[in-house]
Amino acid sequence: MCNALKIWVKNSYKEPEHNKQELKTEQVEIQKDIEDHGMDRKKHDKEKEIYRENYNNNRKDEEKWWIKSINLWLHAGDKNTSYFHKQETLRKFKDAII
């Protein structure tokens, strides 16, 4: 299952950075075509679709970096964690009925 997932990701998932370059070249081509031949409904829809894909790519990229930062924070731990752990342990001893 793990190998199948890795193969699927390799074949179907594009990094947002790679996809950004493709969208950028498509956008430039459409804008040149609009300048040369004028705007029509089809070109407008295509340009709108490229902007939407670019927006979604940026969101995915932000989400990826946010998840990475949270993951690093959880892995490294918070500097206050030991302090709060000690406070909780101390409170347990104080609250204990002897």
Chimera marker file (.cmm) of the C-alpha trace (Angstrom):
<marker_set name="trace">
<marker id="1" x="0.000" y="0.000" z="0.000" r="1" g="1" b="0" radius="0.5"/>
<marker id="2" x="2.791" y="2.407" z="0.901" r="1" g="1" b="0" radius="0.5"/>
<marker id="3" x="4.619" y="1.804" z="-2.386" r="1" g="1" b="0" radius="0.5"/>
<marker id="4" x="1.419" y="2.262" z="-4.361" r="1" g="1" b="0" radius="0.5"/>
<marker id="5" x="0.823" y="5.583" z="-2.601" r="1" g="1" b="0" radius="0.5"/>
<marker id="6" x="4.366" y="6.751" z="-3.330" r="1" g="1" b="0" radius="0.5"/>
<marker id="7" x="3.965" y="5.871" z="-7.011" r="1" g="1" b="0" radius="0.5"/>
<marker id="8" x="0.605" y="7.657" z="-7.170" r="1" g="1" b="0" radius="0.5"/>
<marker id="9" x="2.047" y="10.804" z="-5.573" r="1" g="1" b="0" radius="0.5"/>
<marker id="10" x="5.023" y="10.768" z="-7.928" r="1" g="1" b="0" radius="0.5"/>
<marker id="11" x="2.820" y="10.425" z="-11.017" r="1" g="1" b="0" radius="0.5"/>
<marker id="12" x="-0.140" y="12.619" z="-10.138" r="1" g="1" b="0" radius="0.5"/>
<marker id="13" x="0.999" y="15.265" z="-7.662" r="1" g="1" b="0" radius="0.5"/>
<marker id="14" x="2.885" y="18.292" z="-8.920" r="1" g="1" b="0" radius="0.5"/>
<marker id="15" x="4.722" y="20.549" z="-6.566" r="1" g="1" b="0" radius="0.5"/>
<marker id="16" x="3.079" y="23.984" z="-6.479" r="1" g="1" b="0" radius="0.5"/>
<marker id="17" x="6.353" y="25.615" z="-7.544" r="1" g="1" b="0" radius="0.5"/>
<marker id="18" x="6.541" y="23.515" z="-10.724" r="1" g="1" b="0" radius="0.5"/>
<marker id="19" x="2.901" y="24.173" z="-11.508" r="1" g="1" b="0" radius="0.5"/>
<marker id="20" x="3.405" y="27.920" z="-10.924" r="1" g="1" b="0" radius="0.5"/>
<marker id="21" x="5.946" y="28.074" z="-13.742" r="1" g="1" b="0" radius="0.5"/>
<marker id="22" x="3.579" y="26.307" z="-16.153" r="1" g="1" b="0" radius="0.5"/>
<marker id="23" x="0.726" y="28.639" z="-15.221" r="1" g="1" b="0" radius="0.5"/>
<marker id="24" x="2.967" y="31.671" z="-15.607" r="1" g="1" b="0" radius="0.5"/>
<marker id="25" x="3.953" y="30.705" z="-19.158" r="1" g="1" b="0" radius="0.5"/>
<marker id="26" x="0.309" y="29.957" z="-20.033" r="1" g="1" b="0" radius="0.5"/>
<marker id="27" x="-0.733" y="33.306" z="-18.630" r="1" g="1" b="0" radius="0.5"/>
<marker id="28" x="1.896" y="35.165" z="-20.656" r="1" g="1" b="0" radius="0.5"/>
<marker id="29" x="0.845" y="33.347" z="-23.841" r="1" g="1" b="0" radius="0.5"/>
<marker id="30" x="-2.835" y="34.183" z="-23.317" r="1" g="1" b="0" radius="0.5"/>
<marker id="31" x="-2.076" y="37.824" z="-22.566" r="1" g="1" b="0" radius="0.5"/>
<marker id="32" x="0.035" y="38.104" z="-25.742" r="1" g="1" b="0" radius="0.5"/>
<marker id="33" x="-2.775" y="36.472" z="-27.727" r="1" g="1" b="0" radius="0.5"/>
<marker id="34" x="-5.279" y="38.936" z="-26.249" r="1" g="1" b="0" radius="0.5"/>
<marker id="35" x="-3.023" y="41.876" z="-27.138" r="1" g="1" b="0" radius="0.5"/>
<marker id="36" x="-2.555" y="40.620" z="-30.694" r="1" g="1" b="0" radius="0.5"/>
<marker id="37" x="-6.066" y="39.411" z="-31.549" r="1" g="1" b="0" radius="0.5"/>
<marker id="38" x="-8.335" y="41.047" z="-28.991" r="1" g="1" b="0" radius="0.5"/>
<marker id="39" x="-10.430" y="39.660" z="-26.162" r="1" g="1" b="0" radius="0.5"/>
<marker id="40" x="-13.209" y="37.148" z="-26.612" r="1" g="1" b="0" radius="0.5"/>
<marker id="41" x="-15.238" y="35.028" z="-24.199" r="1" g="1" b="0" radius="0.5"/>
<marker id="42" x="-13.069" y="31.913" z="-24.596" r="1" g="1" b="0" radius="0.5"/>
<marker id="43" x="-9.827" y="33.774" z="-23.865" r="1" g="1" b="0" radius="0.5"/>
<marker id="44" x="-11.415" y="35.559" z="-20.930" r="1" g="1" b="0" radius="0.5"/>
<marker id="45" x="-12.587" y="32.255" z="-19.440" r="1" g="1" b="0" radius="0.5"/>
<marker id="46" x="-9.148" y="30.687" z="-19.967" r="1" g="1" b="0" radius="0.5"/>
<marker id="47" x="-7.408" y="33.634" z="-18.298" r="1" g="1" b="0" radius="0.5"/>
<marker id="48" x="-9.871" y="33.475" z="-15.405" r="1" g="1" b="0" radius="0.5"/>
<marker id="49" x="-9.216" y="29.741" z="-15.024" r="1" g="1" b="0" radius="0.5"/>
<marker id="50" x="-5.445" y="30.330" z="-14.913" r="1" g="1" b="0" radius="0.5"/>
<marker id="51" x="-5.849" y="32.980" z="-12.212" r="1" g="1" b="0" radius="0.5"/>
<marker id="52" x="-8.035" y="30.595" z="-10.202" r="1" g="1" b="0" radius="0.5"/>
<marker id="53" x="-5.508" y="27.759" z="-10.520" r="1" g="1" b="0" radius="0.5"/>
<marker id="54" x="-2.702" y="30.122" z="-9.533" r="1" g="1" b="0" radius="0.5"/>
<marker id="55" x="-4.680" y="31.221" z="-6.475" r="1" g="1" b="0" radius="0.5"/>
<marker id="56" x="-5.348" y="27.590" z="-5.492" r="1" g="1" b="0" radius="0.5"/>
<marker id="57" x="-1.658" y="26.761" z="-5.962" r="1" g="1" b="0" radius="0.5"/>
<marker id="58" x="-0.655" y="29.590" z="-3.671" r="1" g="1" b="0" radius="0.5"/>
<marker id="59" x="-3.140" y="28.377" z="-1.057" r="1" g="1" b="0" radius="0.5"/>
<marker id="60" x="-1.779" y="24.831" z="-1.282" r="1" g="1" b="0" radius="0.5"/>
<marker id="61" x="1.774" y="26.134" z="-0.961" r="1" g="1" b="0" radius="0.5"/>
<marker id="62" x="0.874" y="28.203" z="2.116" r="1" g="1" b="0" radius="0.5"/>
<marker id="63" x="-0.938" y="25.232" z="3.630" r="1" g="1" b="0" radius="0.5"/>
<marker id="64" x="2.070" y="22.970" z="2.999" r="1" g="1" b="0" radius="0.5"/>
<marker id="65" x="4.450" y="25.382" z="4.734" r="1" g="1" b="0" radius="0.5"/>
<marker id="66" x="2.021" y="25.938" z="7.603" r="1" g="1" b="0" radius="0.5"/>
<marker id="67" x="1.738" y="22.179" z="8.178" r="1" g="1" b="0" radius="0.5"/>
<marker id="68" x="5.526" y="21.835" z="7.999" r="1" g="1" b="0" radius="0.5"/>
<marker id="69" x="6.010" y="24.587" z="10.558" r="1" g="1" b="0" radius="0.5"/>
<marker id="70" x="3.439" y="23.053" z="12.923" r="1" g="1" b="0" radius="0.5"/>
<marker id="71" x="5.077" y="19.666" z="12.482" r="1" g="1" b="0" radius="0.5"/>
<marker id="72" x="8.522" y="21.102" z="13.282" r="1" g="1" b="0" radius="0.5"/>
<marker id="73" x="7.118" y="22.918" z="16.302" r="1" g="1" b="0" radius="0.5"/>
<marker id="74" x="5.498" y="19.732" z="17.602" r="1" g="1" b="0" radius="0.5"/>
<marker id="75" x="8.658" y="17.723" z="16.969" r="1" g="1" b="0" radius="0.5"/>
<marker id="76" x="11.007" y="20.231" z="18.599" r="1" g="1" b="0" radius="0.5"/>
<marker id="77" x="8.599" y="21.092" z="21.374" r="1" g="1" b="0" radius="0.5"/>
<marker id="78" x="7.797" y="24.363" z="22.980" r="1" g="1" b="0" radius="0.5"/>
<marker id="79" x="10.371" y="25.934" z="25.296" r="1" g="1" b="0" radius="0.5"/>
<marker id="80" x="7.690" y="26.359" z="27.960" r="1" g="1" b="0" radius="0.5"/>
<marker id="81" x="6.620" y="22.704" z="27.926" r="1" g="1" b="0" radius="0.5"/>
<marker id="82" x="8.909" y="21.626" z="30.772" r="1" g="1" b="0" radius="0.5"/>
<marker id="83" x="7.792" y="24.612" z="32.869" r="1" g="1" b="0" radius="0.5"/>
<marker id="84" x="4.100" y="23.767" z="32.495" r="1" g="1" b="0" radius="0.5"/>
<marker id="85" x="4.778" y="20.090" z="33.121" r="1" g="1" b="0" radius="0.5"/>
<marker id="86" x="6.563" y="20.942" z="36.390" r="1" g="1" b="0" radius="0.5"/>
<marker id="87" x="3.727" y="23.246" z="37.449" r="1" g="1" b="0" radius="0.5"/>
<marker id="88" x="1.153" y="20.528" z="36.817" r="1" g="1" b="0" radius="0.5"/>
<marker id="89" x="3.196" y="17.925" z="38.708" r="1" g="1" b="0" radius="0.5"/>
<marker id="90" x="3.583" y="20.310" z="41.653" r="1" g="1" b="0" radius="0.5"/>
<marker id="91" x="-0.163" y="20.998" z="41.692" r="1" g="1" b="0" radius="0.5"/>
<marker id="92" x="-0.891" y="17.257" z="41.709" r="1" g="1" b="0" radius="0.5"/>
<marker id="93" x="1.312" y="16.875" z="44.816" r="1" g="1" b="0" radius="0.5"/>
<marker id="94" x="-0.372" y="19.834" z="46.530" r="1" g="1" b="0" radius="0.5"/>
<marker id="95" x="-3.872" y="18.582" z="45.694" r="1" g="1" b="0" radius="0.5"/>
<marker id="96" x="-3.163" y="15.030" z="46.814" r="1" g="1" b="0" radius="0.5"/>
<marker id="97" x="-4.924" y="13.962" z="50.008" r="1" g="1" b="0" radius="0.5"/>
<marker id="98" x="-2.501" y="12.327" z="52.378" r="1" g="1" b="0" radius="0.5"/>
<link id1="1" id2="2" r="1" g="1" b="0" radius="0.2"/>
<link id1="2" id2="3" r="1" g="1" b="0" radius="0.2"/>
<link id1="3" id2="4" r="1" g="1" b="0" radius="0.2"/>
<link id1="4" id2="5" r="1" g="1" b="0" radius="0.2"/>
<link id1="5" id2="6" r="1" g="1" b="0" radius="0.2"/>
<link id1="6" id2="7" r="1" g="1" b="0" radius="0.2"/>
<link id1="7" id2="8" r="1" g="1" b="0" radius="0.2"/>
<link id1="8" id2="9" r="1" g="1" b="0" radius="0.2"/>
<link id1="9" id2="10" r="1" g="1" b="0" radius="0.2"/>
<link id1="10" id2="11" r="1" g="1" b="0" radius="0.2"/>
<link id1="11" id2="12" r="1" g="1" b="0" radius="0.2"/>
<link id1="12" id2="13" r="1" g="1" b="0" radius="0.2"/>
<link id1="13" id2="14" r="1" g="1" b="0" radius="0.2"/>
<link id1="14" id2="15" r="1" g="1" b="0" radius="0.2"/>
<link id1="15" id2="16" r="1" g="1" b="0" radius="0.2"/>
<link id1="16" id2="17" r="1" g="1" b="0" radius="0.2"/>
<link id1="17" id2="18" r="1" g="1" b="0" radius="0.2"/>
<link id1="18" id2="19" r="1" g="1" b="0" radius="0.2"/>
<link id1="19" id2="20" r="1" g="1" b="0" radius="0.2"/>
<link id1="20" id2="21" r="1" g="1" b="0" radius="0.2"/>
<link id1="21" id2="22" r="1" g="1" b="0" radius="0.2"/>
<link id1="22" id2="23" r="1" g="1" b="0" radius="0.2"/>
<link id1="23" id2="24" r="1" g="1" b="0" radius="0.2"/>
<link id1="24" id2="25" r="1" g="1" b="0" radius="0.2"/>
<link id1="25" id2="26" r="1" g="1" b="0" radius="0.2"/>
<link id1="26" id2="27" r="1" g="1" b="0" radius="0.2"/>
<link id1="27" id2="28" r="1" g="1" b="0" radius="0.2"/>
<link id1="28" id2="29" r="1" g="1" b="0" radius="0.2"/>
<link id1="29" id2="30" r="1" g="1" b="0" radius="0.2"/>
<link id1="30" id2="31" r="1" g="1" b="0" radius="0.2"/>
<link id1="31" id2="32" r="1" g="1" b="0" radius="0.2"/>
<link id1="32" id2="33" r="1" g="1" b="0" radius="0.2"/>
<link id1="33" id2="34" r="1" g="1" b="0" radius="0.2"/>
<link id1="34" id2="35" r="1" g="1" b="0" radius="0.2"/>
<link id1="35" id2="36" r="1" g="1" b="0" radius="0.2"/>
<link id1="36" id2="37" r="1" g="1" b="0" radius="0.2"/>
<link id1="37" id2="38" r="1" g="1" b="0" radius="0.2"/>
<link id1="38" id2="39" r="1" g="1" b="0" radius="0.2"/>
<link id1="39" id2="40" r="1" g="1" b="0" radius="0.2"/>
<link id1="40" id2="41" r="1" g="1" b="0" radius="0.2"/>
<link id1="41" id2="42" r="1" g="1" b="0" radius="0.2"/>
<link id1="42" id2="43" r="1" g="1" b="0" radius="0.2"/>
<link id1="43" id2="44" r="1" g="1" b="0" radius="0.2"/>
<link id1="44" id2="45" r="1" g="1" b="0" radius="0.2"/>
<link id1="45" id2="46" r="1" g="1" b="0" radius="0.2"/>
<link id1="46" id2="47" r="1" g="1" b="0" radius="0.2"/>
<link id1="47" id2="48" r="1" g="1" b="0" radius="0.2"/>
<link id1="48" id2="49" r="1" g="1" b="0" radius="0.2"/>
<link id1="49" id2="50" r="1" g="1" b="0" radius="0.2"/>
<link id1="50" id2="51" r="1" g="1" b="0" radius="0.2"/>
<link id1="51" id2="52" r="1" g="1" b="0" radius="0.2"/>
<link id1="52" id2="53" r="1" g="1" b="0" radius="0.2"/>
<link id1="53" id2="54" r="1" g="1" b="0" radius="0.2"/>
<link id1="54" id2="55" r="1" g="1" b="0" radius="0.2"/>
<link id1="55" id2="56" r="1" g="1" b="0" radius="0.2"/>
<link id1="56" id2="57" r="1" g="1" b="0" radius="0.2"/>
<link id1="57" id2="58" r="1" g="1" b="0" radius="0.2"/>
<link id1="58" id2="59" r="1" g="1" b="0" radius="0.2"/>
<link id1="59" id2="60" r="1" g="1" b="0" radius="0.2"/>
<link id1="60" id2="61" r="1" g="1" b="0" radius="0.2"/>
<link id1="61" id2="62" r="1" g="1" b="0" radius="0.2"/>
<link id1="62" id2="63" r="1" g="1" b="0" radius="0.2"/>
<link id1="63" id2="64" r="1" g="1" b="0" radius="0.2"/>
<link id1="64" id2="65" r="1" g="1" b="0" radius="0.2"/>
<link id1="65" id2="66" r="1" g="1" b="0" radius="0.2"/>
<link id1="66" id2="67" r="1" g="1" b="0" radius="0.2"/>
<link id1="67" id2="68" r="1" g="1" b="0" radius="0.2"/>
<link id1="68" id2="69" r="1" g="1" b="0" radius="0.2"/>
<link id1="69" id2="70" r="1" g="1" b="0" radius="0.2"/>
<link id1="70" id2="71" r="1" g="1" b="0" radius="0.2"/>
<link id1="71" id2="72" r="1" g="1" b="0" radius="0.2"/>
<link id1="72" id2="73" r="1" g="1" b="0" radius="0.2"/>
<link id1="73" id2="74" r="1" g="1" b="0" radius="0.2"/>
<link id1="74" id2="75" r="1" g="1" b="0" radius="0.2"/>
<link id1="75" id2="76" r="1" g="1" b="0" radius="0.2"/>
<link id1="76" id2="77" r="1" g="1" b="0" radius="0.2"/>
<link id1="77" id2="78" r="1" g="1" b="0" radius="0.2"/>
<link id1="78" id2="79" r="1" g="1" b="0" radius="0.2"/>
<link id1="79" id2="80" r="1" g="1" b="0" radius="0.2"/>
<link id1="80" id2="81" r="1" g="1" b="0" radius="0.2"/>
<link id1="81" id2="82" r="1" g="1" b="0" radius="0.2"/>
<link id1="82" id2="83" r="1" g="1" b="0" radius="0.2"/>
<link id1="83" id2="84" r="1" g="1" b="0" radius="0.2"/>
<link id1="84" id2="85" r="1" g="1" b="0" radius="0.2"/>
<link id1="85" id2="86" r="1" g="1" b="0" radius="0.2"/>
<link id1="86" id2="87" r="1" g="1" b="0" radius="0.2"/>
<link id1="87" id2="88" r="1" g="1" b="0" radius="0.2"/>
<link id1="88" id2="89" r="1" g="1" b="0" radius="0.2"/>
<link id1="89" id2="90" r="1" g="1" b="0" radius="0.2"/>
<link id1="90" id2="91" r="1" g="1" b="0" radius="0.2"/>
<link id1="91" id2="92" r="1" g="1" b="0" radius="0.2"/>
<link id1="92" id2="93" r="1" g="1" b="0" radius="0.2"/>
<link id1="93" id2="94" r="1" g="1" b="0" radius="0.2"/>
<link id1="94" id2="95" r="1" g="1" b="0" radius="0.2"/>
<link id1="95" id2="96" r="1" g="1" b="0" radius="0.2"/>
<link id1="96" id2="97" r="1" g="1" b="0" radius="0.2"/>
<link id1="97" id2="98" r="1" g="1" b="0" radius="0.2"/>
</marker_set>
